[in-house]
Each structure stands twice: as C-alpha cells, then as structure tokens.
Amino acid sequence: MESNELDAIDLQLLDSLQRDASLSNVALAEKVNVSPPTCLRRVKRLIEGGWVERQVAVLSTDRLAATLGHGLTALVEVSLDKQGSEHLDAFEARAVAHDAVQQCWRVSPGPDFMLVVQARDMPHYLAISQTLFTQDANVRNVKAFFSTKRAKFTTTWPVLG
C-alpha cells in the first residue's frame, strides 16, 4: 500500500485514535477487528506516514477554571499593513511562537489572520496584544471577539463519512 493511500481499516484506526489515543493496542485492535500485531504495524505506519501529527491530552477547561481562574478566550482578526509573503511569514512566526496563541490561521478574504488566544484575564490579554500587535509587527487592524460561552470544541475530523 502506498504511503498516501488509506483503506477502511486505516480510517477506522484514525477515527478511534483521534477520539481516544489512550486505548491499548489490544483494545484498539479489537475495536477495528484486526489482530494486535496487525494493529500495531498499521498504527506505526500511520504515524510514520504523517497521518498522526501528535498525541496529546485535551485538558478540561471547567476543571482548570477552579484552579487557574476562568480565563479569557479571544478570537482575533488581524490585518497587516503590508501583505508581501515576507511580512505574512514574519507575523505568522511571531504569532505561533507565542504560548497564548492556541491557533493561527492565515485567511482570505478579509483579515490576513485569525487567531485563537487564551489569556488569564483582560490585563493578561492586554500584555499579549502589546507583544503581538505592536507597530513593529506590521499590524494595521486588530478586531477581537471575546468568548462568552464555548458551545462546541472538538479535535476530531469526520474520517468515516
């Protein structure tokens, strides 16, 4: 099988892994109806082929809020003054290097970037914005929207149709 081809079992494995990467190899094999050695070999191939970027733990924002405070999620539109590729690349590098930026999307049309920024509170957001959006960052316009409720959050892709 070529490295860019996926069959039905591969898709089932990817679906299962993205929903719960903590499953043991035996449990995963049972779930997709293959032998444990076959499962292990296929998962290894999927990881080595780049189909799985990384395995992480998704933390509970509700549980963290009790310890760290409720936090502030901002969805931020950023338009640059100059849009040459070197300017877009420079701002993108600046944004992805900042720990508070959870997501950075280059978009079109409209603003040049959409960011998802997580801050402890409004003073922390102000500090983040001063770091990311100052004059030397080539930023023309910033429009921030602050989340009042997260209705849905998922990391899964609908790979099974």
NULUM-126225 format. One record per residue (C-alpha): residue in three letters; x, y, z. Coordinates in pm, whole numbers, padded with zeros to 5 digits, always signed. Layout:
N
ALAXYZ
...
This chain:
161
MET+00000+00000+00000
GLU+00135+00346-00093
SER+00200+00589+00191
ASN-00079+00823+00077
GLU-00348+00553+00048
LEU-00582+00468+00333
ASP-00817+00172+00342
ALA-01126+00124+00560
ILE-00924-00022+00850
ASP-00680+00272+00842
LEU-00973+00514+00856
GLN-01124+00323+01149
LEU-00790+00333+01328
LEU-00752+00706+01269
ASP-01108+00768+01386
SER-01054+00564+01703
LEU-00716+00721+01778
GLN-00842+01076+01741
ARG-01126+01003+01983
ASP-00913+00821+02241
ALA-00541+00780+02182
SER-00503+00618+02524
LEU-00656+00289+02405
SER-00420-00003+02441
ASN-00311-00176+02123
VAL-00522-00480+02218
ALA-00834-00267+02276
LEU-00777-00076+01953
ALA-00725-00399+01755
GLU-01046-00541+01899
LYS-01235-00224+01814
VAL-01137-00238+01445
ASN-01144-00620+01419
VAL-00779-00690+01341
SER-00510-00882+01528
PRO-00294-00687+01777
PRO+00025-00730+01566
THR-00158-00605+01255
CYS-00296-00313+01454
LEU+00045-00220+01589
ARG+00202-00237+01243
ARG-00073-00024+01088
VAL-00065+00239+01362
LYS+00313+00261+01330
ARG+00277+00310+00952
LEU+00011+00578+01003
ILE+00234+00766+01248
GLU+00546+00734+01034
GLY+00345+00835+00726
GLY+00246+01163+00892
TRP-00125+01084+00928
VAL-00097+01138+01305
GLU+00073+01467+01391
ARG+00095+01406+01764
GLN-00088+01252+02058
VAL-00192+01491+02335
ALA-00419+01520+02635
VAL-00709+01764+02596
LEU-00745+01940+02930
SER-01080+02023+03090
THR-01131+02399+03087
ASP-01401+02363+03353
ARG-01165+02182+03592
LEU-00879+02421+03518
ALA-01104+02721+03585
ALA-01132+02621+03951
THR-00753+02634+03985
LEU-00639+02896+03735
GLY-00943+03122+03706
HIS-01195+03119+03425
GLY-00964+03264+03167
LEU-01045+03457+02858
THR-01066+03322+02506
ALA-01034+03576+02226
LEU-01091+03517+01857
VAL-00882+03784+01692
GLU-00885+03914+01335
VAL-00551+04063+01232
SER-00493+04267+00918
LEU-00139+04358+00824
ASP-00028+04688+00677
LYS+00191+04515+00416
GLN+00087+04174+00278
GLY+00403+04061+00100
SER+00495+03699+00167
GLU+00788+03802+00388
HIS+00553+04016+00601
LEU+00291+03741+00627
ASP+00560+03488+00719
ALA+00709+03723+00980
PHE+00376+03783+01155
GLU+00285+03415+01139
ALA+00617+03319+01302
ARG+00559+03580+01572
ALA+00207+03451+01644
VAL+00290+03079+01651
ALA+00586+03140+01880
HIS+00360+03293+02148
ASP+00229+03038+02402
ALA-00104+03218+02443
VAL-00188+03170+02073
GLN-00366+02835+02053
GLN-00448+02857+01683
CYS-00320+03072+01398
TRP-00496+03069+01062
ARG-00394+03261+00751
VAL-00725+03354+00588
SER-00872+03521+00282
PRO-01067+03733+00202
GLY-01092+03986+00482
PRO-00830+03990+00753
ASP-00494+03827+00695
PHE-00503+03611+01010
MET-00748+03467+01259
LEU-00603+03379+01599
VAL-00746+03195+01896
VAL-00580+03344+02202
GLN-00612+03213+02557
ALA-00543+03461+02840
ARG-00586+03450+03217
ASP-00781+03778+03225
MET-00812+04113+03047
PRO-00479+04256+03178
HIS-00305+03941+03052
TYR-00478+03980+02713
LEU-00357+04342+02701
ALA+00002+04227+02759
ILE-00034+03963+02487
SER-00182+04213+02242
GLN+00100+04461+02307
THR+00354+04188+02232
LEU+00182+04057+01919
PHE+00022+04364+01764
THR+00267+04650+01819
GLN+00384+04878+01540
ASP+00692+04669+01464
ALA+00465+04371+01393
ASN+00330+04544+01076
VAL-00027+04525+01210
ARG-00282+04766+01059
ASN-00600+04649+01231
VAL-00700+04415+01513
LYS-01055+04312+01593
ALA-01101+04089+01897
PHE-01411+03891+01989
PHE-01427+03753+02343
SER-01595+03421+02406
THR-01887+03422+02648
LYS-01959+03050+02608
ARG-01797+02759+02428
ALA-02082+02561+02277
LYS-01863+02307+02098
PHE-01498+02214+02088
THR-01360+01912+01912
THR-01032+01796+01767
THR-01184+01521+01554
TRP-01213+01503+01176
PRO-01509+01316+01023
VAL-01297+01048+00854
LEU-01560+00774+00843
GLY-01804+00954+00617
